[in-house]
Amino acid sequence: MAKVTVTLYMEEEDKDALQQLADAEERSLSQMAVLILKKAIKDAREEGKLSENPSSK
């Protein structure tokens, strides 16, 4: 699967907290964000909010 660039805007205090989490786990800010988003997607699929196939709409 190809990687893509995604730009997002967030409150500075949320970015700072995300950076603290990343530092605590010795990850980059981007890696931490991806990890959190993947967990949210997995949880949503398990709850039936998303289909198992990411390309289906």
For each residue, the residues with C-beta under 8 A, 3 or more apart:
1:
2:
3:
4:
5:
6:
7:
8:
9:
10: 14 15 18
11: 14 15
12: 15 16
13: 16 17
14: 10 11 17 18
15: 10 11 12 18 19 29
16: 12 13 19 20
17: 13 14 20 21
18: 10 14 15 21 22 29 32 33 36
19: 15 16 22 23 29 32
20: 16 17 23 24
21: 17 18 24 25 32
22: 18 19 25 27 28 29 31 32
23: 19 20 26
24: 20 21
25: 21 22 32
26: 23
27: 22 31 32 35
28: 22 31 32
29: 15 18 19 22 32 33
30: 33 34
31: 22 27 28 34 35
32: 18 19 21 22 25 27 28 29 35 36
33: 18 29 30 36 37
34: 30 31 37 38
35: 27 31 32 38 39
36: 18 32 33 39 40
37: 33 34 40 41
38: 34 35 41 42
39: 35 36 42 43
40: 36 37 43 44
41: 37 38 44 45 50
42: 38 39 45 46
43: 39 40 46 47
44: 40 41 47 49 50
45: 41 42 48 49 50 51 52
46: 42 43
47: 43 44
48: 45
49: 44 45
50: 41 44 45 54
51: 45 54 56
52: 45
53: 56
54: 50 51
55:
56: 51 53
57:
